[in-house]
Amino acid sequence: MRYFLAEICATISQTVSSPANGRNVTEQPMASNLAVLLNLRRAAEEEAQKAQAEAVAARLRAEEEQQRLDSAAEQARHVLEQATKQRAAATAPAVVADALLRERYRQRLTAAVARAAKGAADHRQGPLELAQAAENAAAARVRLARQERQAIEKLRARQAADQHRKNERRAEDAVGDWVHASQNRRKPRG
């Protein structure tokens, strides 16, 4: 991105300062370059803000998915607790096959709880963490783009103030020259 901006600025400075275009190249090219550069910085800041908005949306989607996974894990734990309570309250099965069925059911519920917890933990450490990192990086890019734009704006303001001071000095000098020229000068008789 910086290379791209530097290349554009170099092209602009060649275009503005080339004698082929026939313009008087005194103070105007710098102002023109700064205006173009400021427009580029504003566009870069807008792009960074769009990227940040997309990153925030992606993080929100990842957080919603994380909440869904967490609630699914909690629901699986709740089902396991209910089954455990029912098993504790139930009488001992008369047939060994019934005991085996109950144990397999409890094992399936325990495995479902483990899968749901692992899915939630994996999502938290994977996509959710990546989305948060992407959002932080996008926010940093926005801050950097804003700082670069503000630096150009300050430079333009300083340049405008300098130009204003020069114009005032020239006007004062012109008035002084006019007053000096308008005085009657008589040659001494001698």
VENCOR-V973272 format. One record per helix or strand. SS is the DSSP state (helix for helix, strand for strand). FROM is the first residue (numbers start at 1). LEN is the number of residues. Records with the same first field share a line. If there is no record, write none. Layout:
BEGIN
SS = FROM-LEN, FROM-LEN
END
This chain:
BEGIN
helix = 2-16, 19-3, 28-62, 96-87
END
